[in-house]
């Protein structure tokens, strides 16, 4: 996946090369930030196979006393999180961030990379839970196993996971304004890690730049410059919430990891 990440970063870097600070540049900045969140959300679908592909082996070896669920879970999680959920977003950030020429500050770059890592981890953790609750994708589960949720085939689990991600995208802050959401459905936004990371990324980017607005009546004065905070206010986003959003997203990812372990530990029955 590393080559795919590099190629994606280069392609997007060429597509969003040298973002300006005019209105079209603002549109491109917003679009690129949200697109990258979607990209890493869907790339986390590879996490579905983490526990499912070896479900039969895990059940048999645990039944024979070879190991407990906790060391198996930790080993699988670490071999997935470090190379795929941490290193790949970091590589992507180094390439794409500077090609697009976002805010030229080490602090802003580190915050950008942190957001990509966290959204990848939180979304993958969500799919770890689906994986732990699912039966083997290779065929019928062994007779000694019992899953709370039985997804008999690959398309079923992939479809469910894709719907979950799309709901998170819908309530991510770009497609629906936070303040205009109907009350009876607005609570879903608090479950969307994309929403937290979108506010963090956009606040990190726009708080330090000025947008050049060409107004006909102000042409004689060379145009009009508006601070990025004006647009953040219009989008109901607050850059002061950056670390709150980081903490909430990290908490969401941690919660899903705990639930995934509990599902693996208690939802799979076996006979010694």
Buried (B, 14 or more C-beta within 10 A) or exposed (E): EEEEBBEBBBEBBEBBEEBEBBBEBBEBBBEBBBBBBBBBBBBBBBBBBBBBBBBBEBBBBBBEEEEEBEEBBEEBBEEBBEEBBBBBBEBBBBBBBEBBBBBEEEEBBEBBBBBBBBBBBBBBBBBBBBBBBBBBBEEEBBEBBBBEBBBBEBEBBBEBBEEBBEBBBBBBBBEBEBEEBEEEEBEBBEEBBBBBBBBBBBBBBBBBBBBBBEEEEEEEEEEBEEBBBEBBEEBEBBBEBBEEBBEBBBEBBEBBBEBBBBBBBEBBEBEE
